[in-house]
Structures are given as C-alpha cells and as structure tokens.
C-alpha cells in the first residue's frame, strides 16, 4: 500500500480491533450505513479521519 490508498475492513473485524484498542481510522463518508448495524456510531466518530484533497505531503 502507498499513502492515499484505502482498504475495506469488515465491520465485525473493525469492532474487534476497536474493543482491543487497535482500531484504525475511518473515512466516514466512505463507510456503508449498514456498518451501524454492528458498530456504534460513537466508536466510528472517535476514529473518523479526513482525507486531504492533496496527499503529496503523505508520500
């Protein structure tokens, strides 16, 4: 992977990581609403990240 790449994580696995204190950032705009069937919105908001339009500083 390189800076700016995204990957999909199954909601149940993300919740397990969250409960273990190892959750990754979440791009809320790219998260399917069905994830809320599994993960509390508060948990997702705690880990929400914005993706900058210009990622050149990440490289």
PQR file with spaces between the fields and no chain letter, atoms N, CA, C, O and H, PARSE charges and radii, in Angstrom:
ATOM       1  N    UNK     1       0.841   -1.179    0.000 -0.4000 1.5000
ATOM       2  CA   UNK     1       0.000    0.000    0.000 -0.0000 2.0000
ATOM       3  C    UNK     1       0.879    1.233    0.000  0.5500 1.7000
ATOM       4  O    UNK     1       2.030    1.201    0.436 -0.5500 1.4000
ATOM       5  N    UNK     2       0.316    2.311   -0.495 -0.4000 1.5000
ATOM       6  CA   UNK     2       1.034    3.584   -0.508 -0.0000 2.0000
ATOM       7  C    UNK     2       0.123    4.671    0.057  0.5500 1.7000
ATOM       8  O    UNK     2      -1.092    4.479    0.120 -0.5500 1.4000
ATOM       9  H    UNK     2      -0.619    2.337   -0.849  0.4000 1.0000
ATOM      10  N    UNK     3       0.680    5.802    0.467 -0.4000 1.5000
ATOM      11  CA   UNK     3      -0.150    6.871    1.026 -0.0000 2.0000
ATOM      12  C    UNK     3      -1.316    7.200    0.099  0.5500 1.7000
ATOM      13  O    UNK     3      -1.154    7.317   -1.115 -0.5500 1.4000
ATOM      14  H    UNK     3       1.666    5.959    0.416  0.4000 1.0000
ATOM      15  N    UNK     4      -2.484    7.346    0.695 -0.4000 1.5000
ATOM      16  CA   UNK     4      -3.682    7.667   -0.062 -0.0000 2.0000
ATOM      17  C    UNK     4      -4.526    6.459   -0.415  0.5500 1.7000
ATOM      18  O    UNK     4      -5.704    6.604   -0.742 -0.5500 1.4000
ATOM      19  H    UNK     4      -2.616    7.251    1.682  0.4000 1.0000
ATOM      20  N    UNK     5      -3.935    5.247   -0.354 -0.4000 1.5000
ATOM      21  CA   UNK     5      -4.698    4.031   -0.627 -0.0000 2.0000
ATOM      22  C    UNK     5      -5.718    3.805    0.490  0.5500 1.7000
ATOM      23  O    UNK     5      -5.508    4.197    1.638 -0.5500 1.4000
ATOM      24  H    UNK     5      -2.978    5.130   -0.087  0.4000 1.0000
ATOM      25  N    UNK     6      -6.809    3.175    0.126 -0.4000 1.5000
ATOM      26  CA   UNK     6      -7.823    2.807    1.115 -0.0000 2.0000
ATOM      27  C    UNK     6      -8.060    1.317    1.016  0.5500 1.7000
ATOM      28  O    UNK     6      -7.786    0.703   -0.015 -0.5500 1.4000
ATOM      29  H    UNK     6      -6.980    2.857   -0.807  0.4000 1.0000
ATOM      30  N    UNK     7      -8.564    0.741    2.076 -0.4000 1.5000
ATOM      31  CA   UNK     7      -8.924   -0.665    2.043 -0.0000 2.0000
ATOM      32  C    UNK     7     -10.206   -0.839    2.850  0.5500 1.7000
ATOM      33  O    UNK     7     -10.531   -0.028    3.717 -0.5500 1.4000
ATOM      34  H    UNK     7      -8.786    1.239    2.914  0.4000 1.0000
ATOM      35  N    UNK     8     -10.908   -1.888    2.552 -0.4000 1.5000
ATOM      36  CA   UNK     8     -12.175   -2.185    3.205 -0.0000 2.0000
ATOM      37  C    UNK     8     -11.930   -3.150    4.363  0.5500 1.7000
ATOM      38  O    UNK     8     -11.198   -4.130    4.230 -0.5500 1.4000
ATOM      39  H    UNK     8     -10.645   -2.547    1.847  0.4000 1.0000
ATOM      40  N    UNK     9     -12.548   -2.857    5.482 -0.4000 1.5000
ATOM      41  CA   UNK     9     -12.473   -3.740    6.644 -0.0000 2.0000
ATOM      42  C    UNK     9     -13.903   -4.141    7.002  0.5500 1.7000
ATOM      43  O    UNK     9     -14.788   -3.289    7.087 -0.5500 1.4000
ATOM      44  H    UNK     9     -13.143   -2.061    5.590  0.4000 1.0000
ATOM      45  N    UNK    10     -14.122   -5.414    7.208 -0.4000 1.5000
ATOM      46  CA   UNK    10     -15.442   -5.897    7.612 -0.0000 2.0000
ATOM      47  C    UNK    10     -15.772   -5.302    8.985  0.5500 1.7000
ATOM      48  O    UNK    10     -14.919   -5.268    9.872 -0.5500 1.4000
ATOM      49  H    UNK    10     -13.404   -6.106    7.139  0.4000 1.0000
ATOM      50  N    UNK    11     -17.001   -4.838    9.152 -0.4000 1.5000
ATOM      51  CA   UNK    11     -17.400   -4.145   10.376 -0.0000 2.0000
ATOM      52  C    UNK    11     -17.136   -4.966   11.638  0.5500 1.7000
ATOM      53  O    UNK    11     -16.699   -4.419   12.650 -0.5500 1.4000
ATOM      54  H    UNK    11     -17.694   -4.866    8.431  0.4000 1.0000
ATOM      55  N    UNK    12     -17.393   -6.252   11.586 -0.4000 1.5000
ATOM      56  CA   UNK    12     -17.171   -7.100   12.765 -0.0000 2.0000
ATOM      57  C    UNK    12     -15.693   -7.110   13.143  0.5500 1.7000
ATOM      58  O    UNK    12     -15.360   -7.062   14.328 -0.5500 1.4000
ATOM      59  H    UNK    12     -17.749   -6.696   10.763  0.4000 1.0000
ATOM      60  N    UNK    13     -14.806   -7.170   12.156 -0.4000 1.5000
ATOM      61  CA   UNK    13     -13.361   -7.179   12.440 -0.0000 2.0000
ATOM      62  C    UNK    13     -12.910   -5.818   12.960  0.5500 1.7000
ATOM      63  O    UNK    13     -12.063   -5.746   13.851 -0.5500 1.4000
ATOM      64  H    UNK    13     -15.076   -7.209   11.194  0.4000 1.0000
ATOM      65  N    UNK    14     -13.472   -4.732   12.409 -0.4000 1.5000
ATOM      66  CA   UNK    14     -13.122   -3.400   12.898 -0.0000 2.0000
ATOM      67  C    UNK    14     -13.555   -3.272   14.353  0.5500 1.7000
ATOM      68  O    UNK    14     -12.813   -2.728   15.171 -0.5500 1.4000
ATOM      69  H    UNK    14     -14.159   -4.790   11.685  0.4000 1.0000
ATOM      70  N    UNK    15     -14.741   -3.762   14.685 -0.4000 1.5000
ATOM      71  CA   UNK    15     -15.235   -3.710   16.059 -0.0000 2.0000
ATOM      72  C    UNK    15     -14.323   -4.496   16.993  0.5500 1.7000
ATOM      73  O    UNK    15     -14.053   -4.054   18.110 -0.5500 1.4000
ATOM      74  H    UNK    15     -15.344   -4.204   14.020  0.4000 1.0000
ATOM      75  N    UNK    16     -13.849   -5.650   16.552 -0.4000 1.5000
ATOM      76  CA   UNK    16     -12.916   -6.433   17.372 -0.0000 2.0000
ATOM      77  C    UNK    16     -11.640   -5.637   17.629  0.5500 1.7000
ATOM      78  O    UNK    16     -11.136   -5.615   18.752 -0.5500 1.4000
ATOM      79  H    UNK    16     -14.069   -6.009   15.645  0.4000 1.0000
ATOM      80  N    UNK    17     -11.120   -4.989   16.602 -0.4000 1.5000
ATOM      81  CA   UNK    17      -9.917   -4.171   16.769 -0.0000 2.0000
ATOM      82  C    UNK    17     -10.194   -3.003   17.709  0.5500 1.7000
ATOM      83  O    UNK    17      -9.361   -2.678   18.555 -0.5500 1.4000
ATOM      84  H    UNK    17     -11.529   -5.007   15.689  0.4000 1.0000
ATOM      85  N    UNK    18     -11.335   -2.381   17.572 -0.4000 1.5000
ATOM      86  CA   UNK    18     -11.737   -1.278   18.449 -0.0000 2.0000
ATOM      87  C    UNK    18     -11.772   -1.742   19.907  0.5500 1.7000
ATOM      88  O    UNK    18     -11.238   -1.074   20.792 -0.5500 1.4000
ATOM      89  H    UNK    18     -12.012   -2.645   16.885  0.4000 1.0000
ATOM      90  N    UNK    19     -12.394   -2.871   20.142 -0.4000 1.5000
ATOM      91  CA   UNK    19     -12.502   -3.398   21.505 -0.0000 2.0000
ATOM      92  C    UNK    19     -11.140   -3.775   22.080  0.5500 1.7000
ATOM      93  O    UNK    19     -10.960   -3.782   23.298 -0.5500 1.4000
ATOM      94  H    UNK    19     -12.828   -3.414   19.423  0.4000 1.0000
ATOM      95  N    UNK    20     -10.184   -4.086   21.213 -0.4000 1.5000
ATOM      96  CA   UNK    20      -8.825   -4.423   21.642 -0.0000 2.0000
ATOM      97  C    UNK    20      -7.929   -3.189   21.708  0.5500 1.7000
ATOM      98  O    UNK    20      -6.748   -3.295   22.038 -0.5500 1.4000
ATOM      99  H    UNK    20     -10.330   -4.080   20.223  0.4000 1.0000
ATOM     100  N    UNK    21      -8.487   -2.021   21.396 -0.4000 1.5000
ATOM     101  CA   UNK    21      -7.708   -0.786   21.423 -0.0000 2.0000
ATOM     102  C    UNK    21      -6.802   -0.618   20.224  0.5500 1.7000
ATOM     103  O    UNK    21      -5.807    0.104   20.299 -0.5500 1.4000
ATOM     104  H    UNK    21      -9.447   -1.935   21.128  0.4000 1.0000
ATOM     105  N    UNK    22      -7.125   -1.268   19.120 -0.4000 1.5000
ATOM     106  CA   UNK    22      -6.251   -1.234   17.942 -0.0000 2.0000
ATOM     107  C    UNK    22      -6.990   -0.831   16.664  0.5500 1.7000
ATOM     108  O    UNK    22      -6.583   -1.211   15.566 -0.5500 1.4000
ATOM     109  H    UNK    22      -7.933   -1.854   19.059  0.4000 1.0000
ATOM     110  N    UNK    23      -8.067   -0.068   16.802 -0.4000 1.5000
ATOM     111  CA   UNK    23      -8.851    0.316   15.625 -0.0000 2.0000
ATOM     112  C    UNK    23      -8.098    1.318   14.761  0.5500 1.7000
ATOM     113  O    UNK    23      -7.375    2.180   15.262 -0.5500 1.4000
ATOM     114  H    UNK    23      -8.397    0.241   17.694  0.4000 1.0000
ATOM     115  N    UNK    24      -8.282    1.187   13.470 -0.4000 1.5000
ATOM     116  CA   UNK    24      -7.687    2.107   12.514 -0.0000 2.0000
ATOM     117  C    UNK    24      -8.640    3.267   12.256  0.5500 1.7000
ATOM     118  O    UNK    24      -9.792    3.237   12.687 -0.5500 1.4000
ATOM     119  H    UNK    24      -8.869    0.488   13.063  0.4000 1.0000
ATOM     120  N    UNK    25      -8.162    4.278   11.561 -0.4000 1.5000
ATOM     121  CA   UNK    25      -9.001    5.415   11.209 -0.0000 2.0000
ATOM     122  C    UNK    25     -10.125    5.010   10.268  0.5500 1.7000
ATOM     123  O    UNK    25     -10.035    4.008    9.559 -0.5500 1.4000
ATOM     124  H    UNK    25      -7.226    4.302   11.211  0.4000 1.0000
ATOM     125  N    UNK    26     -11.185    5.810   10.276 -0.4000 1.5000
ATOM     126  CA   UNK    26     -12.367    5.530    9.461 -0.0000 2.0000
ATOM     127  C    UNK    26     -12.706    6.765    8.637  0.5500 1.7000
ATOM     128  O    UNK    26     -12.809    7.869    9.171 -0.5500 1.4000
ATOM     129  H    UNK    26     -11.258    6.625   10.852  0.4000 1.0000
ATOM     130  N    UNK    27     -12.877    6.573    7.342 -0.4000 1.5000
ATOM     131  CA   UNK    27     -13.376    7.643    6.478 -0.0000 2.0000
ATOM     132  C    UNK    27     -14.898    7.492    6.485  0.5500 1.7000
ATOM     133  O    UNK    27     -15.455    6.651    5.779 -0.5500 1.4000
ATOM     134  H    UNK    27     -12.793    5.677    6.908  0.4000 1.0000
ATOM     135  N    UNK    28     -15.550    8.312    7.287 -0.4000 1.5000
ATOM     136  CA   UNK    28     -16.990    8.146    7.462 -0.0000 2.0000
ATOM     137  C    UNK    28     -17.757    8.267    6.152  0.5500 1.7000
ATOM     138  O    UNK    28     -18.731    7.546    5.939 -0.5500 1.4000
ATOM     139  H    UNK    28     -15.097    8.994    7.860  0.4000 1.0000
ATOM     140  N    UNK    29     -17.334    9.158    5.281 -0.4000 1.5000
ATOM     141  CA   UNK    29     -18.028    9.347    4.006 -0.0000 2.0000
ATOM     142  C    UNK    29     -17.960    8.102    3.131  0.5500 1.7000
ATOM     143  O    UNK    29     -18.782    7.936    2.229 -0.5500 1.4000
ATOM     144  H    UNK    29     -16.542    9.744    5.454  0.4000 1.0000
ATOM     145  N    UNK    30     -17.001    7.234    3.382 -0.4000 1.5000
ATOM     146  CA   UNK    30     -16.843    6.013    2.586 -0.0000 2.0000
ATOM     147  C    UNK    30     -17.363    4.778    3.322  0.5500 1.7000
ATOM     148  O    UNK    30     -17.208    3.655    2.843 -0.5500 1.4000
ATOM     149  H    UNK    30     -16.333    7.368    4.114  0.4000 1.0000
ATOM     150  N    UNK    31     -17.975    4.990    4.478 -0.4000 1.5000
ATOM     151  CA   UNK    31     -18.449    3.879    5.300 -0.0000 2.0000
ATOM     152  C    UNK    31     -19.917    3.597    5.004  0.5500 1.7000
ATOM     153  O    UNK    31     -20.750    4.504    5.033 -0.5500 1.4000
ATOM     154  H    UNK    31     -18.101    5.903    4.866  0.4000 1.0000
ATOM     155  N    UNK    32     -20.223    2.354    4.724 -0.4000 1.5000
ATOM     156  CA   UNK    32     -21.594    1.955    4.433 -0.0000 2.0000
ATOM     157  C    UNK    32     -22.448    2.092    5.689  0.5500 1.7000
ATOM     158  O    UNK    32     -22.007    1.738    6.783 -0.5500 1.4000
ATOM     159  H    UNK    32     -19.546    1.618    4.700  0.4000 1.0000
ATOM     160  N    UNK    33     -23.649    2.595    5.538 -0.4000 1.5000
ATOM     161  CA   UNK    33     -24.557    2.789    6.671 -0.0000 2.0000
ATOM     162  C    UNK    33     -24.858    1.479    7.398  0.5500 1.7000
ATOM     163  O    UNK    33     -25.186    1.499    8.585 -0.5500 1.4000
ATOM     164  H    UNK    33     -24.007    2.883    4.650  0.4000 1.0000
ATOM     165  N    UNK    34     -24.754    0.365    6.720 -0.4000 1.5000
ATOM     166  CA   UNK    34     -25.021   -0.938    7.354 -0.0000 2.0000
ATOM     167  C    UNK    34     -23.987   -1.259    8.430  0.5500 1.7000
ATOM     168  O    UNK    34     -24.234   -2.114    9.281 -0.5500 1.4000
ATOM     169  H    UNK    34     -24.488    0.350    5.756  0.4000 1.0000
ATOM     170  N    UNK    35     -22.841   -0.592    8.406 -0.4000 1.5000
ATOM     171  CA   UNK    35     -21.847   -0.798    9.465 -0.0000 2.0000
ATOM     172  C    UNK    35     -22.433   -0.448   10.827  0.5500 1.7000
ATOM     173  O    UNK    35     -22.003   -0.979   11.851 -0.5500 1.4000
ATOM     174  H    UNK    35     -22.641    0.102    7.715  0.4000 1.0000
ATOM     175  N    UNK    36     -23.422    0.451   10.834 -0.4000 1.5000
ATOM     176  CA   UNK    36     -24.049    0.855   12.093 -0.0000 2.0000
ATOM     177  C    UNK    36     -24.878   -0.263   12.713  0.5500 1.7000
ATOM     178  O    UNK    36     -25.263   -0.180   13.879 -0.5500 1.4000
ATOM     179  H    UNK    36     -23.771    0.882   10.002  0.4000 1.0000
ATOM     180  N    UNK    37     -25.150   -1.303   11.941 -0.4000 1.5000
ATOM     181  CA   UNK    37     -25.825   -2.479   12.496 -0.0000 2.0000
ATOM     182  C    UNK    37     -24.901   -3.238   13.442  0.5500 1.7000
ATOM     183  O    UNK    37     -25.355   -4.030   14.268 -0.5500 1.4000
ATOM     184  H    UNK    37     -24.837   -1.371   10.993  0.4000 1.0000
ATOM     185  N    UNK    38     -23.592   -2.987   13.312 -0.4000 1.5000
ATOM     186  CA   UNK    38     -22.579   -3.733   14.065 -0.0000 2.0000
ATOM     187  C    UNK    38     -21.784   -2.828   14.998  0.5500 1.7000
ATOM     188  O    UNK    38     -21.496   -3.194   16.137 -0.5500 1.4000
ATOM     189  H    UNK    38     -23.223   -2.344   12.642  0.4000 1.0000
ATOM     190  N    UNK    39     -21.433   -1.651   14.506 -0.4000 1.5000
ATOM     191  CA   UNK    39     -20.527   -0.752   15.226 -0.0000 2.0000
ATOM     192  C    UNK    39     -21.291    0.494   15.683  0.5500 1.7000
ATOM     193  O    UNK    39     -21.997    1.109   14.883 -0.5500 1.4000
ATOM     194  H    UNK    39     -21.667   -1.353   13.580  0.4000 1.0000
ATOM     195  N    UNK    40     -21.159    0.870   16.947 -0.4000 1.5000
ATOM     196  CA   UNK    40     -21.815    2.098   17.416 -0.0000 2.0000
ATOM     197  C    UNK    40     -21.240    3.327   16.704  0.5500 1.7000
ATOM     198  O    UNK    40     -20.032    3.417   16.485 -0.5500 1.4000
ATOM     199  H    UNK    40     -20.585    0.370   17.597  0.4000 1.0000
ATOM     200  N    UNK    41     -22.109    4.263   16.349 -0.4000 1.5000
ATOM     201  CA   UNK    41     -21.669    5.472   15.653 -0.0000 2.0000
ATOM     202  C    UNK    41     -20.628    6.228   16.472  0.5500 1.7000
ATOM     203  O    UNK    41     -19.730    6.847   15.901 -0.5500 1.4000
ATOM     204  H    UNK    41     -23.090    4.190   16.527  0.4000 1.0000
ATOM     205  N    UNK    42     -20.730    6.191   17.789 -0.4000 1.5000
ATOM     206  CA   UNK    42     -19.763    6.897   18.634 -0.0000 2.0000
ATOM     207  C    UNK    42     -18.350    6.352   18.421  0.5500 1.7000
ATOM     208  O    UNK    42     -17.380    7.110   18.404 -0.5500 1.4000
ATOM     209  H    UNK    42     -21.460    5.688   18.254  0.4000 1.0000
ATOM     210  N    UNK    43     -18.245    5.043   18.259 -0.4000 1.5000
ATOM     211  CA   UNK    43     -16.933    4.425   18.032 -0.0000 2.0000
ATOM     212  C    UNK    43     -16.367    4.868   16.691  0.5500 1.7000
ATOM     213  O    UNK    43     -15.180    5.175   16.585 -0.5500 1.4000
ATOM     214  H    UNK    43     -19.033    4.428   18.273  0.4000 1.0000
ATOM     215  N    UNK    44     -17.215    4.903   15.670 -0.4000 1.5000
ATOM     216  CA   UNK    44     -16.749    5.346   14.354 -0.0000 2.0000
ATOM     217  C    UNK    44     -16.328    6.811   14.394  0.5500 1.7000
ATOM     218  O    UNK    44     -15.302    7.184   13.824 -0.5500 1.4000
ATOM     219  H    UNK    44     -18.179    4.653   15.757  0.4000 1.0000
ATOM     220  N    UNK    45     -17.111    7.626   15.058 -0.4000 1.5000
ATOM     221  CA   UNK    45     -16.775    9.061   15.142 -0.0000 2.0000
ATOM     222  C    UNK    45     -15.458    9.285   15.878  0.5500 1.7000
ATOM     223  O    UNK    45     -14.699   10.185   15.520 -0.5500 1.4000
ATOM     224  H    UNK    45     -17.944    7.323   15.521  0.4000 1.0000
ATOM     225  N    UNK    46     -15.180    8.483   16.893 -0.4000 1.5000
ATOM     226  CA   UNK    46     -13.920    8.614   17.637 -0.0000 2.0000
ATOM     227  C    UNK    46     -12.717    8.384   16.728  0.5500 1.7000
ATOM     228  O    UNK    46     -11.642    8.934   16.969 -0.5500 1.4000
ATOM     229  H    UNK    46     -15.797    7.752   17.184  0.4000 1.0000
ATOM     230  N    UNK    47     -12.893    7.582   15.694 -0.4000 1.5000
ATOM     231  CA   UNK    47     -11.786    7.214   14.817 -0.0000 2.0000
ATOM     232  C    UNK    47     -11.905    7.820   13.428  0.5500 1.7000
ATOM     233  O    UNK    47     -11.196    7.419   12.505 -0.5500 1.4000
ATOM     234  H    UNK    47     -13.767    7.135   15.499  0.4000 1.0000
ATOM     235  N    UNK    48     -12.805    8.788   13.281 -0.4000 1.5000
ATOM     236  CA   UNK    48     -13.010    9.417   11.978 -0.0000 2.0000
ATOM     237  C    UNK    48     -11.771   10.208   11.566  0.5500 1.7000
ATOM     238  O    UNK    48     -11.157   10.900   12.377 -0.5500 1.4000
ATOM     239  H    UNK    48     -13.382    9.113   14.030  0.4000 1.0000
ATOM     240  N    UNK    49     -11.424   10.089   10.302 -0.4000 1.5000
ATOM     241  CA   UNK    49     -10.308   10.843    9.734 -0.0000 2.0000
ATOM     242  C    UNK    49     -10.782   11.521    8.461  0.5500 1.7000
ATOM     243  O    UNK    49     -11.635   11.002    7.741 -0.5500 1.4000
ATOM     244  H    UNK    49     -11.923    9.527    9.643  0.4000 1.0000
ATOM     245  N    UNK    50     -10.224   12.667    8.203 -0.4000 1.5000
ATOM     246  CA   UNK    50     -10.488   13.349    6.940 -0.0000 2.0000
ATOM     247  C    UNK    50      -9.371   13.000    5.985  0.5500 1.7000
ATOM     248  O    UNK    50      -8.210   12.899    6.380 -0.5500 1.4000
ATOM     249  H    UNK    50      -9.530   13.088    8.787  0.4000 1.0000
ATOM     250  N    UNK    51      -9.720   12.818    4.751 -0.4000 1.5000
ATOM     251  CA   UNK    51      -8.720   12.544    3.724 -0.0000 2.0000
ATOM     252  C    UNK    51      -8.474   13.858    2.990  0.5500 1.7000
ATOM     253  O    UNK    51      -9.389   14.411    2.382 -0.5500 1.4000
ATOM     254  H    UNK    51     -10.663   12.900    4.430  0.4000 1.0000
ATOM     255  N    UNK    52      -7.233   14.362    3.046 -0.4000 1.5000
ATOM     256  CA   UNK    52      -6.956   15.624    2.355 -0.0000 2.0000
ATOM     257  C    UNK    52      -7.062   15.463    0.844  0.5500 1.7000
ATOM     258  O    UNK    52      -6.799   14.390    0.301 -0.5500 1.4000
ATOM     259  H    UNK    52      -6.489   13.912    3.541  0.4000 1.0000
ATOM     260  N    UNK    53      -7.453   16.553    0.167 -0.4000 1.5000
ATOM     261  CA   UNK    53      -7.515   16.526   -1.293 -0.0000 2.0000
ATOM     262  C    UNK    53      -6.133   16.314   -1.896  0.5500 1.7000
ATOM     263  O    UNK    53      -5.987   15.631   -2.910 -0.5500 1.4000
ATOM     264  H    UNK    53      -7.667   17.425    0.607  0.4000 1.0000
ATOM     265  N    UNK    54      -5.118   16.905   -1.264 -0.4000 1.5000
ATOM     266  CA   UNK    54      -3.739   16.787   -1.748 -0.0000 2.0000
ATOM     267  C    UNK    54      -2.969   15.894   -0.776  0.5500 1.7000
ATOM     268  O    UNK    54      -2.708   16.292    0.360 -0.5500 1.4000
ATOM     269  H    UNK    54      -5.236   17.460   -0.441  0.4000 1.0000
ATOM     270  N    UNK    55      -2.607   14.694   -1.217 -0.4000 1.5000
ATOM     271  CA   UNK    55      -1.900   13.751   -0.340 -0.0000 2.0000
ATOM     272  C    UNK    55      -0.393   13.773   -0.551  0.5500 1.7000
ATOM     273  O    UNK    55       0.314   12.913   -0.024 -0.5500 1.4000
ATOM     274  H    UNK    55      -2.819   14.371   -2.139  0.4000 1.0000
ATOM     275  N    UNK    56       0.108   14.734   -1.308 -0.4000 1.5000
ATOM     276  CA   UNK    56       1.540   14.748   -1.616 -0.0000 2.0000
ATOM     277  C    UNK    56       2.397   14.848   -0.352  0.5500 1.7000
ATOM     278  O    UNK    56       3.532   14.371   -0.342 -0.5500 1.4000
ATOM     279  H    UNK    56      -0.466   15.432   -1.735  0.4000 1.0000
ATOM     280  N    UNK    57       1.876   15.453    0.701 -0.4000 1.5000
ATOM     281  CA   UNK    57       2.638   15.545    1.954 -0.0000 2.0000
ATOM     282  C    UNK    57       2.757   14.198    2.659  0.5500 1.7000
ATOM     283  O    UNK    57       3.597   14.037    3.544 -0.5500 1.4000
ATOM     284  H    UNK    57       0.954   15.840    0.693  0.4000 1.0000
ATOM     285  N    UNK    58       1.933   13.236    2.281 -0.4000 1.5000
ATOM     286  CA   UNK    58       1.959   11.923    2.912 -0.0000 2.0000
ATOM     287  C    UNK    58       3.008   11.007    2.299  0.5500 1.7000
ATOM     288  O    UNK    58       3.370    9.991    2.892 -0.5500 1.4000
ATOM     289  H    UNK    58       1.250   13.366    1.561  0.4000 1.0000
ATOM     290  N    UNK    59       3.489   11.356    1.129 -0.4000 1.5000
ATOM     291  CA   UNK    59       4.424   10.470    0.419 -0.0000 2.0000
ATOM     292  C    UNK    59       5.838   10.637    0.918  0.5500 1.7000
ATOM     293  O    UNK    59       6.748    9.968    0.428 -0.5500 1.4000
ATOM     294  H    UNK    59       3.194   12.181    0.647  0.4000 1.0000
